Amino acid sequence: MLAAVQEDGPVVYLEHKMLADYWLDYMGIGNREGVEFDVPAAGANGDVPLPVQPVPLGVAATLRNGSDIAFISLGLSVHRCLEAAAALGSEGVRSTVLDLRSVRPLDTDVISEAARRCRRVVVVDEDYRAFGLSGEVAAVIAESGTDARFARICTEGTIPYARRLEDEALPSVARILEAARDIL
């Protein structure tokens, strides 16, 4: 958010509502049913470095670095990719997990490098399959000249209102694992 505030031009900043669950779990204080906002004085892992440095726009973060398969995502789906990578790790599969962090500018160099190195890529995106981010990432990979195998996990059809049905329509760890195992 700091990079967005410091940007001279217009910036749209979005954060997935479900990320609050991950932040609350990370801070060790519960979930939606038991929300408390008492952050430890020392922070979750120690003091916050000062001055706070903005996360640069257009620079993806490599959260795991492996050579067997690459997961590329952003927002909430990054956490699901990390869960899938951990599950595959217990089977001996070394996974790369990229958090795109921004879509424009898009870090095409990191995407291309991960595709060339791993040669198997799963893109996870909550957008619809047609005309979404996963298609743009597929184009970046194709244009990089790599022969990487590719799978996309996207939202299936219209998102229903019922929570259980919504969970089935959106990308899940189970769907990510199924696609990963198909291309491994």
Secondary structure as GFF3:
##gff-version 3
##sequence-region A 1 184
A	DSSP	alpha_helix	2	6	.	.	.	ID=ss1
A	DSSP	alpha_helix	19	27	.	.	.	ID=ss2
A	DSSP	three_ten_helix	32	34	.	.	.	ID=ss3
A	DSSP	beta_strand	61	64	.	.	.	ID=ss4
A	DSSP	beta_strand	69	73	.	.	.	ID=ss5
A	DSSP	alpha_helix	76	89	.	.	.	ID=ss6
A	DSSP	beta_strand	95	99	.	.	.	ID=ss7
A	DSSP	alpha_helix	108	118	.	.	.	ID=ss8
A	DSSP	beta_strand	120	128	.	.	.	ID=ss9
A	DSSP	alpha_helix	133	143	.	.	.	ID=ss10
A	DSSP	beta_strand	149	155	.	.	.	ID=ss11
A	DSSP	alpha_helix	163	169	.	.	.	ID=ss12
A	DSSP	alpha_helix	173	183	.	.	.	ID=ss13
###
